Amino acid sequence: MSRDNGQSGGDAQPRRVVFVLLEAFSLHCFASALDSLRISNRMAGRTLYTWRLLSETGAPVACSAGATFQADGGLDELTRDDMVLVCGGLDIQRTTTRPILNWLRREARRGVTLGGLCTAAYSLAKAGLLDGRKATIHWENQDSFAEDFPDVTLTKSIFVMDGNRYTTAGGTASIDLMLKIIASDHGEELANLVADQLIYSAIRSDQDTQRLSVPTRIGVRHPKLSRVIQMMEANIEEPISPSILARDVGMSTRQLERLFRRYLNRSPKRYYMELRLQKARNLLMQTDMSVINVALACGFASPSHFSKCYRAHYDTTPYRERGAQAVRVPG
């Protein structure tokens, strides 16, 4: 059952968008993109876009919220004019199967425009379709993506359009990408009408970053504290000593200690350790990196010290965390 909705009319042929739904895909990302197309047809009074839903086998697919969607077909052969949007979500390494990869490579050779919504940038990168290009992915997956795909220029943008490869960071970024596409295809006026219908009052560009600013995230507006945290986040593999952090923002080590105690109720050393352990956990859960390499990537000189710190914070060892993940996500 093809979803070729909208009013007929107009000289131009409608553009077909093919959504490939991976198991446990993000409903929000998919629905945001699809409804943007529906509304553009309604605002234009004619069919500008049609769409088709595919799954790996043509069988129904469940999103991460548990709702099931009927696919229009399996991995069909497309035309050069089609635009493919792969919809990812949870466990993207597992749901990016060999048939999906082979199909993506085949359609890329055909010249089809390919996009990855949410975590599906991983699928495109795994297929080798983002090498030498810029891309983005949800911030939670950035650490593992950077480790897995060094030939991709990873950005923190909410979406990236590099040639005929599109990627988004997830969430409402799907709306921003679709508004950009609609504006390119049919003009800014129509894109603005679609945004108004969505009650989307702040259209973002590919220059906008996906995460909240440091002051917003920590609930504190203190420029020197924010600057120190930014330096910490940018230097996980080779941590900077508190004395150097303090010097770089023009204060003493004791003043820096007091600042962290006052606003974050922990020492700079403790806060830095938590950042490093958080990245370590992401790498353990999302990559096949050895525990030793994860430790080195997060600034730990020895596996034993890493394991001790990890256990103190997460009440389990890195090895047990990796083992539990293997049970949850069978290969």
Secondary structure, DSSP 8 states (H G I E B T S, - for coil): --B--S----SS--EEEEEEE-TTB-HHHHHHHHHHHHHHHHHHTS--EEEEEE-SSSS-EEBTTS-EE--SBSS----TT-EEEEE-BTTHHHHS-HHHHHHHHHHHHTT-EEEEEGGGHHHHHHTT-STTSEE---GGGHHHHHHH-TTSEE--BSEEEETTEEEE-STTHHHHHHHHHHHHHH-HHHHHHHHHHTT------TTSBSS--HHHHHT---HHHHHHHHHHHH-SSS---HHHHHHHTT--HHHHHHHHHHHHSS-HHHHHHHHHHHHHHHHHHH----HHHHHHHTT-S-HHHHHHHHHHHHSS-HHHHHHHHHHHS--
